[in-house]
């Protein structure tokens, strides 16, 4: 029978994690970046009865990477991002309305499960009570990633689901056959949260292959731990979860992964091409840049993934001890699926998603590695403490282990506090600018139906309720044509997130005839270096966009006729 103190530990860890996340939400009670804006916007559309349809284009990957033959809003949502992070907001939205609190509650509750789950995994794989408790604490406050656990984003879902999938797969290797089958359920839910869940599925599948290979190598002395029927059950659970969504994607987009088929995800050469509608995003275009740039981008993506993992995910102070713990566990069956997933994730980050890695793609998936990484890191601290004891007079194993574990936990918590202090002011600035822009549009008499072109249409939809289109990273002529196609009425330019062709407009050195003078400007008071705009450029400016002959706001602009000739001055549909 379990001791009562042991039974209380997972509940205490859950409560602690929940309090940490609630405090972080209290410091910034809004979505804070494009991913979280998008998930909330889709949830609000669902709650309002509009289904999976949205009246903004956050990126042109949502419409095939090019402007459609018949451009219009609204469009079907989730051509790229998965639905779970939006769907789970609905119960609390139905109860509390479309408020930030209603959006965040499911993420706080589900994300907080990662801490007691980490404790449970640590105890089951043979870690000491101290290490299990310390691991639960640091996953409750997971270094620089802590702030993202208090956002309506898929990270707080993917961490417990990914950890559970890897743990259940490892249990299968130790003879718990039903656990291996249930791993398929976790993989399905993780994939509904994030496309990269298929890498989890690949790791679980390779776990089965590894089990068969070990049995074959033993020449009959070690029978397979996972029978075929449980492998089929694992895959069946995955399909049960994913089939409805895959059928929807096929019906709406004609593809299981619509954003990948356009090339905007896999074949872009620079991140700036993500929002271009004219650049070549074919495999031939990617390969045509030459072997040197291609290899350089792959290497940089892999190196960036390592940097993000060591600095953001696990805290750089803990990194050497994590490596030591991994080495000590290198032959552990319990870490087998984990190592497989890590290899697949880092490999995909270097080979397939290299351009996206510095912009958050890797961190979203790497959070599933954090719990077992911290367990390994804390075990590495214990190994280090025991190495130090004979070399320090008067030290004992017990005292040294307690000291090292306390130092490790403290370093992770301090890392979380420092990153929060550095990041929240910039999030608040972004929020305040969007809210100010919304008030300025209202003051200018712009009706709510007016569409806005901006660098972050999901954010403007979240804060102002106005739909719109992302600023294309193309020439001013192409930007004009996109504005005409979608009936854009206003252009919002922000110094901190602006495409290069529009920098001269913000600097007031160029203003095409289809743009009027700015109706609202926020002066820039930040540092004078480090961004593409000149020192005199404002932080934000709003311009009227005139795309009809009757619109006199720009001083007599003429109607715009879209170009579709492939000449380079326009875009090809």
Long-range contacts (C-beta under 8 A, 24 or more apart in sequence): 9-116, 9-119, 9-133, 9-136, 10-116, 10-119, 10-120, 10-136, 11-116, 13-115, 13-116, 13-118, 13-119, 13-133, 13-136, 13-137, 13-140, 14-112, 14-113, 14-115, 14-116, 16-115, 16-137, 16-140, 17-111, 17-112, 17-114, 17-115, 17-116, 17-139, 17-140, 17-141, 18-108, 18-109, 18-112, 20-140, 20-141, 20-146, 21-107, 21-108, 21-111, 21-112, 21-149, 21-150, 21-156, 22-108, 22-150, 24-146, 24-147, 24-149, 24-150, 24-420, 25-104, 25-108, 25-150, 27-420, 27-424, 28-147, 28-150, 28-424, 28-427, 28-428, 28-431, 29-100, 29-101, 29-104, 30-100, 30-431, 30-462, 30-463, 31-100, 31-103, 31-151, 31-152, 31-459, 31-462, 32-151, 32-427, 32-430, 32-431, 33-151, 33-153, 33-360, 33-427, 33-430, 33-459, 34-58, 34-456, 34-458, 34-459, 35-81, 35-151, 35-153, 35-154, 35-360, 35-364, 36-151, 36-152, 36-153, 37-456, 37-458, 37-459, 37-461, 37-462, 38-81, 38-458, 39-81, 39-85, 39-86, 39-89, 39-152, 39-153, 39-154, 40-86, 40-89, 40-103, 40-152, 40-462, 41-458, 41-461, 41-462, 42-77, 42-78, 42-83, 42-86, 43-86, 43-87, 43-89, 43-90, 43-93, 43-98, 43-103, 43-152, 44-93, 44-98, 45-77, 46-86, 46-87, 46-90, 47-89, 47-90, 47-93, 47-94, 47-98, 48-98, 50-74, 52-76, 52-77, 52-78, 52-83, 52-248, 52-252, 53-77, 54-461, 54-467, 55-451, 55-461, 55-467, 56-457, 56-458, 56-460, 56-461, 56-467, 56-468, 56-469, 57-457, 57-468, 57-469, 57-470, 57-486, 58-456, 58-457, 58-458, 58-470, 59-264, 59-274, 59-275, 59-470, 60-264, 60-274, 60-275, 60-276, 60-277, 60-470, 60-472, 61-259, 61-262, 61-264, 61-265, 61-274, 62-259, 64-258, 64-261, 64-262, 65-262, 65-263, 65-264, 65-277, 65-281, 66-262, 66-277, 66-571, 66-572, 66-573, 67-277, 67-481, 67-482, 67-485, 67-571, 67-573, 68-573, 69-573, 71-485, 71-486, 72-486, 73-451, 73-467, 73-469, 73-486, 74-467, 76-252, 76-253, 79-253, 79-258, 79-259, 80-195, 80-258, 80-259, 80-265, 81-154, 81-195, 82-154, 82-191, 82-192, 82-193, 82-194, 82-195, 82-197, 82-245, 83-192, 83-245, 84-154, 84-157, 84-189, 84-192, 84-193, 85-152, 85-153, 85-154, 85-157, 85-193, 88-157, 89-152, 103-152, 104-150, 104-151, 104-152, 107-149, 107-150, 107-151, 107-152, 107-153, 107-156, 107-157, 108-150, 108-156, 110-156, 110-157, 110-160, 111-149, 111-155, 111-156, 111-157, 111-159, 111-160, 112-140, 113-160, 114-139, 114-140, 114-142, 114-156, 114-159, 114-160, 114-163, 114-371, 115-139, 115-140, 117-160, 117-163, 117-164, 117-167, 117-371, 118-163, 118-371, 118-374, 118-375, 121-163, 121-167, 121-371, 121-372, 121-375, 122-375, 124-167, 124-171, 124-334, 125-170, 125-332, 125-334, 125-335, 125-375, 126-334, 127-375, 127-378, 127-379, 128-382, 130-401, 130-402, 130-405, 131-375, 131-378, 131-379, 131-382, 131-405, 132-375, 134-378, 134-405, 134-408, 134-409, 135-371, 135-374, 135-375, 135-378, 137-409, 138-374, 138-378, 138-408, 138-409, 138-412, 138-413, 139-370, 139-371, 139-374, 141-412, 141-413, 141-416, 142-313, 142-367, 142-370, 142-374, 142-412, 142-416, 143-312, 143-313, 143-314, 143-315, 143-318, 143-412, 143-415, 143-416, 143-419, 144-311, 144-312, 144-313, 144-315, 144-415, 144-416, 144-419, 145-312, 145-313, 145-363, 145-367, 145-370, 146-416, 146-419, 146-420, 147-416, 147-419, 147-420, 147-423, 147-424, 148-363, 148-367, 153-364, 154-193, 154-194, 154-364, 155-363, 155-364, 155-367, 157-189, 157-190, 157-193, 157-194, 158-190, 158-193, 158-194, 158-197, 158-364, 158-365, 158-367, 158-368, 159-367, 159-368, 159-370, 159-371, 161-186, 161-189, 161-190, 161-193, 161-197, 161-368, 162-186, 162-190, 162-197, 162-200, 162-341, 162-365, 162-367, 162-368, 162-369, 163-368, 163-371, 163-372, 165-190, 165-200, 165-203, 165-204, 165-337, 165-368, 166-200, 166-203, 166-204, 166-337, 166-338, 166-341, 166-368, 166-372, 169-203, 169-204, 169-207, 169-337, 170-207, 170-333, 170-334, 170-335, 170-336, 170-337, 170-338, 172-207, 172-208, 172-211, 172-225, 172-226, 172-230, 173-207, 173-210, 173-211, 173-225, 173-226, 173-333, 173-336, 173-337, 174-225, 174-333, 174-334, 175-225, 177-225, 177-226, 177-227, 177-230, 178-230, 180-204, 180-207, 180-208, 180-226, 180-230, 180-231, 180-234, 181-230, 181-233, 181-234, 181-237, 182-234, 182-237, 183-234, 184-233, 184-234, 184-235, 184-236, 184-237, 184-238, 185-237, 185-238, 185-240, 185-241, 187-238, 188-237, 188-238, 188-239, 188-240, 188-241, 188-242, 189-241, 190-368, 191-238, 191-241, 191-242, 192-241, 192-242, 192-245, 194-364, 194-365, 195-257, 196-345, 196-348, 196-361, 196-364, 196-365, 199-341, 199-344, 199-345, 199-348, 199-365, 200-341, 200-368, 201-238, 202-340, 202-344, 203-337, 203-340, 203-341, 203-344, 204-234, 204-337, 206-340, 206-344, 207-336, 207-337, 207-340, 208-234, 210-336, 210-340, 265-353, 265-356, 266-352, 266-353, 268-355, 269-293, 269-297, 269-355, 270-355, 271-355, 271-356, 271-358, 271-359, 272-473, 272-499, 272-500, 273-473, 274-473, 275-470, 275-471, 275-472, 275-473, 275-499, 276-472, 276-473, 276-474, 277-472, 277-474, 277-478, 277-482, 277-571, 278-474, 278-475, 278-478, 278-568, 278-571, 278-572, 279-474, 297-354, 297-355, 298-350, 298-351, 298-354, 299-350, 300-354, 301-349, 301-350, 301-353, 301-354, 301-355, 301-356, 301-357, 301-358, 302-346, 302-349, 302-350, 302-354, 302-357, 304-349, 304-354, 304-357, 304-358, 304-362, 305-345, 305-346, 305-349, 305-350, 305-357, 305-362, 305-366, 306-346, 308-357, 308-358, 308-362, 308-363, 308-366, 309-362, 309-366, 309-369, 312-363, 312-419, 313-363, 313-366, 313-367, 313-369, 313-370, 313-373, 314-370, 314-373, 314-374, 314-377, 314-412, 315-411, 315-412, 315-415, 316-415, 317-408, 317-411, 317-412, 317-415, 318-374, 318-377, 318-408, 318-411, 318-412, 319-377, 320-380, 321-377, 321-378, 321-380, 321-381, 321-384, 321-408, 322-373, 322-374, 322-376, 322-377, 322-380, 323-380, 324-377, 324-380, 324-383, 324-384, 325-375, 325-376, 325-377, 325-378, 325-379, 325-380, 325-383, 326-376, 326-380, 328-376, 328-379, 328-380, 328-383, 329-376, 329-379, 335-372, 335-376, 338-369, 338-372, 341-368, 341-369, 342-369, 345-369, 374-412, 377-408, 378-405, 378-408, 381-405, 381-407, 381-408, 430-459, 430-496, 431-463, 433-494, 433-522, 433-539, 433-540, 434-459, 434-460, 434-462, 434-463, 434-464, 435-463, 435-464, 436-520, 436-522, 436-540, 437-464, 437-492, 437-520, 437-540, 437-542, 438-463, 438-464, 438-465, 438-466, 440-519, 440-520, 440-542, 441-466, 441-490, 441-520, 441-542, 444-519, 444-520, 444-542, 446-489, 446-490, 450-489, 450-490, 451-486, 451-487, 451-488, 451-489, 451-490, 452-488, 452-489, 452-490, 452-491, 452-492, 453-479, 453-482, 453-483, 453-488, 453-490, 453-491, 453-492, 453-545, 454-491, 454-492, 454-493, 454-494, 455-492, 455-493, 455-494, 455-497, 455-498, 455-499, 456-494, 456-497, 460-492, 471-498, 471-499, 471-502, 472-499, 473-499, 473-500, 473-501, 474-501, 474-571, 475-501, 475-569, 476-501, 476-502, 476-505, 476-510, 476-512, 477-563, 477-569, 477-570, 478-569, 478-570, 478-571, 480-512, 480-514, 480-547, 480-560, 481-560, 481-562, 481-563, 481-570, 481-571, 482-571, 483-514, 483-545, 483-547, 483-560, 484-547, 484-559, 484-560, 484-561, 484-562, 485-562, 487-547, 488-545, 488-547, 489-544, 489-545, 490-542, 490-543, 490-544, 490-545, 491-515, 491-542, 491-543, 491-544, 491-545, 492-540, 492-541, 492-542, 492-543, 493-540, 493-541, 493-542, 493-543, 494-539, 494-540, 495-524, 495-531, 495-533, 495-537, 495-538, 495-539, 495-540, 496-531, 496-539, 498-532, 498-533, 500-532, 503-532, 503-533, 503-537, 505-543, 506-533, 506-537, 506-538, 506-541, 507-533, 507-534, 507-536, 507-537, 508-536, 508-537, 511-543, 513-554, 513-555, 513-557, 513-558, 514-545, 514-546, 514-547, 514-554, 514-557, 514-560, 515-543, 515-544, 515-545, 515-546, 515-554, 516-543, 516-544, 516-545, 516-546, 516-553, 516-554, 516-555, 516-557, 517-543, 518-542, 518-543, 519-543, 519-544
